[in-house]
């Protein structure tokens, strides 16, 4: 699967929590809720061995610091629905994107 600009927009602007939940289910990773320098909730990712996953790929801890996320702000969550955000779209497209990202780790 080739990830498109539409995928990037979808999973960085509103459905990052859906992708994080799908990635967590596929990889056995942990969903984490990231907050920025001001303490505002900003992004949901999946913590896996070696770093953090989102639609743009695998990020190291150094990448996370460069983006303004801090260790004590990475809150584990068990379900995107528990965040009180828009219901996650866990349809086939989300899982197809998650599978493509997860396969890139192998």
C-alpha positions as CSV (number, residue, x, y, z in Angstrom):
1,X,0.0,0.0,0.0
2,X,1.2,3.5,-0.9
3,X,0.4,6.1,1.7
4,X,-1.0,9.3,0.2
5,X,-1.3,12.9,1.3
6,X,-4.9,12.2,2.2
7,X,-3.7,9.5,4.6
8,X,-1.2,11.9,6.1
9,X,-3.9,14.6,6.5
10,X,-6.4,12.1,8.0
11,X,-4.1,10.6,10.6
12,X,-2.4,13.9,11.6
13,X,-5.6,16.0,11.7
14,X,-8.3,14.2,13.6
15,X,-7.9,10.4,13.4
16,X,-4.4,9.9,14.9
17,X,-6.1,8.1,17.8
18,X,-7.8,5.6,15.4
19,X,-4.5,4.8,13.7
20,X,-2.7,4.5,17.1
21,X,-5.4,2.1,18.3
22,X,-5.0,0.0,15.1
23,X,-1.2,0.0,15.4
24,X,-1.4,-1.0,19.1
25,X,-3.6,-3.9,18.2
26,X,-1.4,-5.1,15.3
27,X,2.0,-4.6,17.0
28,X,1.2,-5.2,20.7
29,X,2.4,-1.7,21.4
30,X,0.9,0.8,23.8
31,X,-1.2,3.9,22.7
32,X,0.2,7.0,24.2
33,X,-1.3,10.5,24.4
34,X,1.2,13.2,23.8
35,X,1.0,16.7,25.1
36,X,3.0,19.7,23.9
37,X,5.1,22.3,25.7
38,X,2.0,24.1,26.8
39,X,0.4,21.0,28.2
40,X,-2.2,20.8,25.5
41,X,-3.1,17.3,24.2
42,X,-1.8,17.2,20.7
43,X,-1.3,13.7,19.2
44,X,-1.8,10.0,19.8
45,X,0.9,7.6,18.9
46,X,1.9,4.0,19.5
47,X,4.9,3.1,21.6
48,X,6.8,0.1,20.3
49,X,10.2,-1.3,20.7
50,X,12.6,1.3,19.2
51,X,10.3,4.3,19.4
52,X,6.9,5.7,18.6
53,X,4.8,5.1,15.6
54,X,2.3,7.3,13.7
55,X,1.4,7.8,10.1
56,X,4.8,9.4,9.3
57,X,6.7,6.3,10.6
58,X,8.9,5.4,13.5
59,X,10.2,8.2,15.7
60,X,13.0,8.0,18.2
61,X,12.9,9.5,21.7
62,X,15.1,12.3,20.3
63,X,12.6,13.0,17.5
64,X,9.8,13.2,20.2
65,X,11.8,15.8,22.2
66,X,12.5,17.8,19.0
67,X,8.7,17.8,18.4
68,X,8.1,19.2,21.8
69,X,6.8,16.1,23.6
70,X,8.1,15.3,27.1
71,X,8.4,12.1,29.0
72,X,6.0,12.9,31.7
73,X,3.4,14.0,29.1
74,X,3.3,10.6,27.3
75,X,0.2,9.2,29.0
76,X,-0.7,5.5,28.2
77,X,-4.3,5.0,27.1
78,X,-6.2,1.8,26.4
79,X,-8.8,3.0,24.0
80,X,-9.1,6.0,21.7
81,X,-12.8,6.2,22.7
82,X,-11.7,6.8,26.3
83,X,-10.1,10.1,25.3
84,X,-13.4,11.7,24.7
85,X,-12.4,12.6,21.2
86,X,-14.3,12.0,18.0
87,X,-15.1,8.3,17.7
88,X,-12.2,6.5,16.1
89,X,-12.7,5.2,12.6
90,X,-11.4,1.6,12.9
91,X,-12.5,0.5,9.5
92,X,-10.6,-1.5,6.9
93,X,-8.7,1.6,5.6
94,X,-7.3,2.4,9.0
95,X,-6.1,-1.2,9.5
96,X,-4.7,-1.2,5.9
97,X,-2.6,1.9,6.7
98,X,-1.6,0.4,10.1
99,X,-0.5,-2.8,8.5
100,X,1.6,-0.9,5.9
101,X,3.3,1.0,8.7
102,X,3.8,-2.1,10.9
103,X,5.3,-4.1,7.9
104,X,7.8,-1.3,7.4
105,X,9.2,-2.2,10.9
106,X,10.2,-5.7,9.8
